[in-house]
Amino acid sequence: MTAPPVAGTGRIPPPDRSPDVRPGGWLGWMTTTDHKRIGLLTLVTSLVMLLLMGVLALIMRSQLAQPEQDLVASQTFNQLFTIHGSGMIYMVMTPFALGLGVYLVPLQIGAPAIAAPRTTLLGYWLYVIGAVVMLAGFATPDGAHAAGWFSYPPLANQTYSPGVGSDLWIVGVLLATTGMILMGGTVLWTALRRRTHGMTMLRMPVFSWSMVATCLMVIGAFPALIAALTLLAAGRAHSSLFDSNVWNIGYQHLFWFYGHPVVYVMFFPYLAAVAEVLAVFSRRAFFGYKGTVLSLLVFAGMSMSVWAHHMFATGQVTNDYYSLTSISLLVPAGVEYFSMIGTVLGGRLVFPTPMLFALAFLPQFLIGGLTGIMVGTPVIDYHVTDSYFIVAHLHYVLFAGSAFGLFAAVYFWFPKVTGVRLSERLGRIHFWLMVAGANVTFLPMFALGYEGMPRRVVTYAEFDGFGPLNLLSTCGAALVAAGMTVFAVNILWALRSRSLGHHTPAPDDPWGAHTLEWATSSPPPPLNFTPEHPLPEVTSHAPLLDLRGRREAAPAAEGNGR
C-alpha cells in the first residue's frame, strides 16, 4: 500500500514500513505496528486499570465510613492505598495520556504513521508487564507492597517492608516507567519530524503541542524515577545503606524530581483535550493559541524546578526558593485558563456530553491547582502535610480535574476510533453522577485535613469527630462508582451495537471539528489518509475550520463576481 499524496505538493512519500502486514485476530493486535492500534491498546488497558483501582478505593472508603471499623486488616489497608495510588499514577493517568498521544498525534499532524513503531509497541508491552508484575504482589505470602506510592526509605527497605511484593512493586514500576519513556520518545520524534506539508510547528493543534511539552517532561524527568527505584532496590539488598539520612533525603530528591513533573504529564494532555473540545463546541478557533503554546513550554520547563516543595517538612531544603518557583507556576497556568475562558466567552456554545465534561473540568481543576499553590507555601504546608487536605488536593487535580478531561476525550474521540457515538442519554447520566460524586467525595476531605485527620490511617476514634464527613465522603464514592458503571455500560453497549449492526454509524466528522484527524474516515485506515480522504491544505492550527470558511465564502464571492 502506498501513502496518499502530501497536501499541496502532489508528491507521494515513500512507503512506510509501519503499517500492519501481520496476521489478523488477536495475534495481529498483539504484534501490531499501527500507531492507532498501539494507542488503542494503551487506552483500553489504562481504562481497565482505572476500574481496578476504583474497586480498591471503594474498599478503603468503606473501611473509613465509620469510626473504629475492621472491615480490612491494617496491613491490607496499607497495601490497598499503596497499589491504588501507584496504579492511578503509574498505570492509569500517565499511560492514558501517552496513549492519546500515540493515537492522535500522527493523525493531527498528517503523518502516515508514528516514528519507530516497534519501539512504541515495546513501550506498551513493558507497561502491561509492569502492571501485571505490580499487581502480582497480592498473590505473594506477605501481600503487595505497603509503603505508599512514593515508598520512602527506611519504611520501604527490607526491614520494614519484607516480602516479595515490595520487590515486585519496584520491578513493575521500573518496567512501566521505561515503557512510558519509550512511548514518549516516539511521540515527540513524530511531532518534531513527521509533520505533513504546511504543518509548521505553529500550526500544530493545541493537543499535539501539549504532547510535545509532555514528552519533553517524560524524557527529562522519568529517568530520575528509575534512578530512585534502583537506589531503593540497592537499599533493600543492603539495608545499612539507608542508615544514613543523606541517602534517605537523596532518594526523596530523586523521586520528587520525577514526582512533580509527572503531575503535569497527567495534566497537559487532558487540559489540551478540554481545549480542543471547548473550541469545537464554541464554534470558533481556540482563543490565545500562541500564548497557550508558549505557556505549555514555560510550564514544562518550570516543572523541573519545583520538586522539593514536597519536602518542606524535612527541613533539608531551601523553602524560599521552592515556594517562589511553585507560586510562579500561576503565570503560565493563568494564561492557559484565560485562553480557555476566552474561547468559551466568544463562542456559540452547544452542549453535548464532551462539552459538559470539559466545562466541569475548569472549576474543579482550578480547586486542585489553587490548593496546590497553598501547599506550596511552607507555613501552610507545615500544618496540612500528610493530612487529608493533601488527599483532597491530589484528587481534585487527578480525578475531579484530569479524569474529567479524560472523559471529555473519550466521548469526543470515540466516534473517530470506533465509527459510532456513545449514547448522549447515558453520557449525561454519567456526567451528573461524576460531578456530584467527585465533589461529595473530595470536598469534605479538605475539612478533615484541616481538622487534623492524618492520611493513610486505617481507622480513627469516634471522639475525633471525623465520622460524619467520612461517611459523606464514602457516599460520594458510591456515586462515583455508579457513574463509572454507567460509563462502562455506555462503552460496551455502543461496541456491541456496532458489532451487531444495530448502531447508526457516525459521520467521519460528527462534531464539525477543527483538526486533521476528522478529515479521514472513522476508524482511520492503516496509513491514516487515502485518496478518498485526502489531507486538506494546512493554513493554521484549525485547518478544517479554515476549509469550511473557504467553502462558505466561495458562493458569496461567486455571487459578487456576477
ZIFENNOR-V70251 format. One record per pair of residues at least 12 apart in sequence whose ideal C-beta (glycine too) atoms are under 8 Angstrom apart, sorted by the first residue. I is the first residue (numbers start at 1). J is the second residue. Records with the same first field share a line. If there is no record, write none. Layout:
# ZIFENNOR-V70251
I=J, J
This chain:
# ZIFENNOR-V70251
1=15, 19, 526, 527
2=15
3=15, 16, 112, 527, 529
4=112, 527, 529, 530, 531, 534, 535
5=531, 534, 535
6=110, 196, 197, 535
7=110, 196, 197, 198, 534, 535, 536, 537, 538
8=197, 198, 537, 538
9=197
11=197
13=112
16=112, 113, 527
17=33, 117
18=33, 34, 35, 112, 113, 114, 117
19=33, 34, 112, 113, 526, 527
20=32, 33, 34, 37, 526
29=41
31=121
32=121
33=113, 117, 118, 121
34=113, 117, 526
35=102, 103, 106, 113, 114, 117, 120
36=103, 107, 417, 523, 524, 528
38=102, 103, 114, 117, 120, 121, 124
39=99, 100, 101, 102, 103, 104
40=99, 103, 417
41=99, 124
42=95, 96, 98, 99, 102, 124, 127, 183
43=96, 99, 100, 103
45=95, 124, 127, 128, 131
46=91, 92, 93, 95, 96, 99
47=96
49=87, 91, 92, 131
50=88, 92, 96, 484
51=484, 488
52=87, 135
53=83, 84, 87, 88, 91, 92
54=480, 481, 484
56=80, 81, 83, 84, 87
57=84, 477
58=477, 478, 481
59=71, 72, 80
60=77, 80, 81, 84
61=441, 473, 474, 477
62=474
63=77, 458, 459
64=459, 460, 470, 473, 474
65=470, 471, 474
66=467, 470, 471
67=459, 460, 461, 462, 464, 466, 467, 470
68=459, 460, 461, 462
69=459
70=459
72=458
74=458
75=143, 146
76=143
77=458
78=146, 147, 456, 458
79=137, 138, 143, 144, 145, 146, 165
81=148, 456
82=144, 145, 146, 147, 148, 149, 151, 169
83=134, 135, 137, 138, 144, 145
85=148, 149
86=134, 145, 149, 169, 173
87=131, 134, 135
88=398
89=149, 262, 266, 398
90=130, 134, 149, 173, 176, 177
91=127, 130, 131, 134, 176
93=266, 398, 402, 403, 406
94=180, 262, 265, 266
95=127, 176, 179, 180, 183
96=406
97=214, 265, 266, 268, 269, 270
98=180, 183, 184, 187, 214, 215, 218, 269
99=183
100=207, 211, 269, 273, 409
101=183, 184, 187, 211, 214, 215, 269
102=114, 120, 183, 186, 187
103=413, 417
104=207, 208, 211, 413, 517
105=187, 190, 191, 207, 208, 211
106=190, 194, 528
107=516, 517, 520, 524, 528
108=204, 205, 207, 208, 515, 516, 517
109=190, 191, 194, 195, 196, 199, 204, 208, 516
110=195, 196, 197, 199, 516, 528, 529, 535, 538
111=190, 194, 195, 196, 528
112=527, 528, 529
113=527, 528
114=186, 187, 190, 194
115=186, 189, 190, 193, 194
116=185, 186, 189
117=186
119=182, 185, 186
120=182, 183, 186, 187
122=179, 182
123=178, 179, 180, 181, 182, 183, 186
124=179, 183
125=179
126=175, 176, 178, 179, 182
127=175, 176, 179, 180, 183
129=172, 175
130=171, 172, 173, 174, 175, 176, 177, 178, 179
131=172, 176
132=172
133=168, 171, 172, 175
134=168, 169, 172, 173, 176
135=172
136=168, 172
137=164, 165, 166, 168, 169, 172
138=165
140=163, 164, 165, 168
141=163, 164
142=162, 163, 164, 165
143=163, 165
144=165, 168, 169
145=161, 165, 166, 168, 169
146=161, 165, 166
147=160, 161, 166
148=456
150=255, 256, 259
151=166, 169, 232
152=248, 251, 252, 255
153=232, 235, 242, 247, 248, 251
154=235, 239, 242, 243, 248
156=232, 235, 236
157=232, 235, 236, 239, 241, 242
158=236, 237, 239
159=239
161=236
166=236
167=233, 236
170=229, 232, 233, 236
173=225, 229
174=226, 229, 230
177=222, 225, 226, 229
178=226
180=218, 222
181=218, 219, 222, 223
184=214, 215, 218, 219, 222
185=215, 218, 219
187=211, 215
188=211, 212, 215, 216, 219
191=204, 208, 211, 212, 215
192=212
196=516, 535, 538
197=538
198=537, 538, 539
199=538
202=290, 293, 541
203=538, 539, 540, 541, 543
204=541
205=276, 514, 515, 516, 541, 542
206=272, 275, 276, 279, 286, 289, 292, 293, 541
207=269, 272, 273, 275, 276, 515
209=272, 292, 293, 296
210=268, 269, 271, 272, 296
211=268, 269, 272
212=296
213=264, 268, 296, 297, 299, 300
214=264, 265, 268, 269, 300
216=300
217=261, 262, 264, 265, 300, 303, 304
218=265
220=261, 304
221=257, 258, 261, 262, 303, 304
222=258, 262
224=254, 255, 257, 258
225=254, 255, 258, 259, 262
227=254
228=251, 254, 255, 258
231=247, 250, 251, 254
232=251
235=247, 251
249=311, 314, 316
252=310, 311, 314
253=307, 308, 311
256=307, 308, 310, 311
257=304, 307
259=307, 310
260=303, 306, 307, 309, 310
261=300, 303, 304, 307
263=303, 397
264=299, 300, 303
266=398, 402
267=365, 397, 401, 402
268=296, 299, 300
269=405
270=361, 401, 402, 403, 404, 405, 406, 408, 409
271=336, 361, 365, 405
272=296
273=358, 405, 406, 408, 409, 412
274=340, 357, 358, 361, 362, 404, 405, 408
275=292, 336, 339, 340, 343
276=412, 513, 514, 515
277=354, 355, 357, 358, 408, 409, 412
278=340, 343, 344, 347, 355, 358, 359
279=343, 347, 514, 542
280=412, 511, 512, 513, 514
281=347, 349, 350, 351, 352, 354, 355, 358, 511
282=343, 344, 346, 347, 348, 349
283=347, 348, 349, 350, 512
284=343, 346, 347, 348
285=514, 540, 541, 542, 545
286=339, 343, 514, 541, 542
287=339, 340, 342, 343, 346
288=335, 338, 339, 342, 343
289=339, 541
291=335, 339
292=335, 336, 339
294=332, 335
295=331, 332, 333, 335, 336, 339
296=332, 336
298=331, 332
299=329, 332, 333, 336
302=325, 328, 329, 332
303=329
305=325
306=322, 325, 326, 329, 376
307=322
308=322
309=322, 323, 325, 326, 375, 376, 381
312=378, 381, 382, 385
313=381, 382, 385, 386
319=378
322=376
323=376, 377, 378
326=372, 373, 376, 377
327=373, 376, 377
329=373
330=373
333=369
337=362, 366
340=362
341=362
344=359
352=411, 424, 427, 511
353=411, 422, 424, 427, 428, 430, 431
354=408, 409, 411, 412, 511
355=408
356=427, 428, 431
357=404, 405, 407, 408, 411, 431, 434
358=404, 405, 408
360=404, 431, 434, 435
361=401, 404, 405, 408
364=396, 400, 401, 404, 438, 439
365=396, 397, 400, 401, 402, 404, 405
367=396, 400
368=393, 394, 395, 396, 397, 398, 400, 401
369=397, 401
371=389, 392, 393, 396, 446
372=393, 397
374=393
375=389, 390, 393
384=449, 450
386=454, 455, 456
387=448, 449, 450, 452, 453, 454, 455
388=445, 446, 448, 449, 453, 454, 455
389=445, 446, 448, 449, 450
390=449, 455
391=442, 445, 449, 455
392=442, 443, 445, 446, 448, 449
393=446
395=438, 441, 442, 445
396=442
399=438, 442
400=438, 439, 442
404=434, 438
407=430, 431, 434, 487
410=422, 491
411=427
412=511
413=517
414=491, 494
415=506, 507, 510, 511, 522
416=517, 518, 522, 523, 524
417=522, 523
418=494, 495, 498, 522, 523
419=498, 505, 506, 522, 523
420=494, 495, 497, 498, 503, 504, 505, 506
421=494, 506, 510
422=490, 491, 494
423=490, 493, 494
426=486, 489, 490, 493
427=490
429=483, 486
430=483, 486, 487, 490
431=483
433=479, 480, 482, 483, 486
434=479, 480, 483
436=476, 479
437=476, 477, 478, 479, 480, 481, 482, 483
438=476, 480
439=476
440=472, 473, 475, 476, 479
441=473, 474, 476, 477, 479, 480
442=473, 476
444=469, 470, 472, 473, 476
445=469, 473
447=469
448=466, 469, 470, 473
451=465, 466
452=464
453=466
505=522
506=522
507=522
508=520, 521, 522, 533
509=544
512=548
513=544
514=541, 542, 543, 544, 545
515=541, 542, 543, 544
516=535, 536, 538, 543, 544
518=544
519=533, 534, 535, 536, 543, 544
520=533
521=533
